[in-house]
């Protein structure tokens, strides 16, 4: 049986390239102001209403314990969705490439990577550079972010 390749959308944060499974990407959009939420994690910048859905917007730099993103006209928000269909917007410095990678190309994360190994699916060497592949479901608690972003839904449940 032939090995299937997966496609990954890569993006830049602090001159390092990261990627997420392209099947998890809903859309890529420019920055627009968000509604701030009180008493939330520092990396949760607020929520954005997009086609009737409130989407938590997070600063990936802060989640990785880096300096906060500079927000402006060139800020890019990648809207991703988990297996349960919950959306999340992640702020990145720039979108880079789409890579098609086989399981053989993806290696375990070495200890020197800037972010916690639990958040990494693996690292792929592509065109002489390394792309860190992010595990979104371990990096973010989608349920908790949506609970904070849409408290009225919690009380109905």
C-alpha positions in Angstrom: 0.0 0.0 0.0 1.4 3.4 -1.0 2.2 5.8 1.7 0.0 8.9 1.7 1.5 12.3 1.9 -0.1 15.1 4.0 -0.1 18.7 3.1 1.0 21.3 5.6 0.5 25.1 5.5 3.7 26.7 6.8 4.1 30.1 8.4 6.7 32.2 10.0 7.1 33.2 13.6 10.3 35.0 14.7 12.1 33.8 11.5 11.3 30.2 12.2 9.0 28.2 10.1 6.1 26.2 11.6 3.3 24.2 9.9 -0.1 22.9 10.5 -2.0 20.2 8.6 -3.7 22.0 5.8 -6.9 20.0 6.4 -7.2 21.9 9.7 -6.9 25.3 8.0 -10.3 27.0 7.4 -9.0 30.3 6.0 -6.2 32.8 6.0 -7.2 36.5 6.6 -5.8 39.8 7.5 -6.0 41.4 11.0 -9.2 43.0 12.2 -10.0 44.2 15.7 -11.2 41.7 18.2 -13.5 41.9 21.2 -11.3 41.7 24.3 -12.2 39.2 27.0 -11.6 39.9 30.7 -9.7 37.4 32.9 -8.4 35.3 30.0 -4.9 33.9 29.2 -2.4 36.6 28.0 -2.1 34.8 24.6 -5.9 35.0 24.1 -6.3 38.4 22.5 -10.1 38.2 22.2 -12.8 36.9 19.9 -13.7 37.8 16.3 -17.2 37.3 14.9 -16.9 35.6 11.6 -20.1 34.6 9.8 -22.1 34.4 13.0 -19.4 32.3 14.9 -17.3 33.8 17.7 -13.7 32.6 17.1 -11.0 32.9 19.8 -8.0 34.7 18.5 -4.6 33.8 20.0 -1.1 35.1 19.7 1.0 32.1 18.9 4.2 34.1 19.8 2.9 34.5 23.4 1.7 30.9 23.5 5.4 30.0 22.7 6.6 32.4 25.5 8.0 34.9 22.9 7.5 38.6 22.6 3.9 39.5 21.7 3.0 40.0 18.0 3.0 43.5 16.6 -0.6 43.9 15.3 -1.2 45.9 12.2 -2.1 45.9 8.5 0.3 43.1 7.7 -0.7 40.8 10.6 -1.9 37.4 9.4 -4.6 35.3 11.1 -4.8 31.6 10.2 -8.3 30.3 11.1 -7.9 26.6 12.0 -10.5 24.0 13.0 -10.1 20.9 15.2 -11.8 17.5 14.6 -14.9 18.6 16.6 -15.3 21.6 14.2 -14.3 24.2 16.8 -12.5 27.1 15.2 -9.5 29.1 16.5 -7.6 32.0 14.9 -3.8 32.0 15.3 -1.8 35.1 14.7 1.4 34.5 12.7 4.1 36.8 11.2 3.6 35.6 7.7 2.2 32.6 5.7 5.0 30.9 3.8 4.4 27.7 1.8 2.3 24.6 1.4 4.4 21.4 1.7 3.5 17.9 0.8 5.2 15.6 3.3 5.3 11.8 3.8 5.5 10.2 7.2 9.2 9.3 6.4 10.0 13.0 6.1 8.6 13.9 9.5 11.1 13.2 12.4 10.6 13.4 16.1 11.4 16.8 17.6 14.8 17.3 19.1 15.2 18.8 22.6 16.6 22.1 21.4 13.3 23.4 19.8 12.0 26.6 21.4 8.6 25.1 22.2 7.4 22.2 24.4 7.7 18.8 22.6 4.1 18.0 23.5 3.0 20.6 21.1 5.0 19.3 18.2 3.9 16.6 15.7 7.4 16.5 14.3 10.0 18.3 12.3 10.5 18.0 8.5 13.5 19.0 6.5 12.3 20.8 3.4 14.6 22.5 0.9 17.5 22.8 3.4 15.4 24.2 6.2 13.5 22.8 9.1 9.7 23.1 9.5 8.3 22.5 13.0 4.9 20.8 12.6 2.4 21.9 15.4 0.0 19.6 17.1 -3.0 22.1 17.6 -5.0 19.9 19.9 -2.2 19.7 22.5 -1.1 23.3 22.1 -4.6 24.7 22.7 -7.5 23.6 24.8 -10.2 24.3 22.2 -13.0 23.5 24.7 -11.7 26.0 27.2 -11.1 28.7 24.7 -14.6 28.3 23.3 -16.0 28.3 26.8 -14.3 31.7 27.5 -15.2 33.0 24.1 -18.9 32.0 24.2 -20.0 31.8 27.9 -23.7 32.0 26.9 -23.3 28.5 25.3 -22.0 27.0 28.5 -25.0 28.0 30.6 -27.4 26.4 28.0 -25.7 23.0 28.1 
